[in-house]
Amino acid sequence: INFRMRAMLVSFAAYDLFLHWRRPAVFLARLFLDFEPGIHYSQFQMQSGTTGINTFRVYSPVKQAQDHDKDGTFVRKYVPELANVPQRHIYEPWKMPK
């Protein structure tokens, strides 16, 4: 996944799921083909706000999807439960009428 998606993933893990940066960092290190420890771990620390140098980087999954997945292709592929959700609700399915 690209840098923006990695940053959003770390942000979500840290600020929404309240996970310590190390657990998802170690898990994803095994998956990333371009894993390089010197970059990987420092980026996880920075994105999760533990370095004390940078401001908190909280990304909105809804806004990121709207900006970078305009037609919902990624969402529909990787969240099969949303595959048949109408376009206007693909990023916020909880707002669909029941």
N, C-alpha and C positions, 0 to 999 in steps of 0.2 A: 504494500500500500504506500501511497505517496506521503510526503512529509506532513501535509495538512491533515490527512486522515489519521496519521500517527499522533499528531498533536491533539486532535479532537478526542481520540481514543484515551490518551493519557489524562486529558482534562476530565472526561466523563468518569473514568475509573477513580480519579482522586477526589473530585468535587461532588459527584453525584452518588457514587457507590462508597465513598469514604475509604477506599483501599490505600494502604501504604504503597508508595511508588515501587518498592522492590518486588512485590509479588507479581504484578503484571509485567514488569520489566524482565524478570527471569523467564516467565512463561513465553513472552513474545520473542525473546532472544533466541529461543529454540526454533521459532517459525520463520524469522526474517532471513532471507537468503543473503542480504547485504549487511548482516550483523557485524558491527565493529564496536567492541566494548568501550573504547574511549569516547565515542560519539553517543552510542546508545544510552548508556547509564547516565551520562551528564544531561542528555536531552530529557530523559524521564524525570530526573530531579528538577530540572528547570521548569518543565511543563506542569509538574505537580506542585510547584511553588515552595520547594524545600531549600533552595539555594540561598534565599535571602537577598538576592541581587535583583531579580526581576519581579514585576508585579504579577499578581495572579492571572493566569491565562485560562479563563473559563469560556469555553466555546459552546454555543447553543447548537445542539444537534439539529433542531428544526431549521434554524437560519443557515447552517452549513449545507444541509440537504437542499434547501431552496436555492442557494447560491451555486452549488457545485453538482447537483443532480437534478437539473431542471425538469426532466420528464419522469423522474422516479425510477429509472432503469436499475440503478444500484440497489435502491431500497427493495424493489420488487424481487430482484435476484437473490439477495442475501437475507431478506426477511419474508420468506414464502407466505407467512400468514397475512401479509399485506398485498400479495400479488393481484388480487381482484378488487382492491380498494379504488374507488374513483379518484381520478387525478387531483381534484380539488381538495381531497382529504388525505392524500398519500403521506404528507409530512405530519399531519395531526389527526390521526384516525379516531382519537378519542372525542373529536368534535363532530363526528358523523351523527346524523339523526338515527335514533334506534329503530 
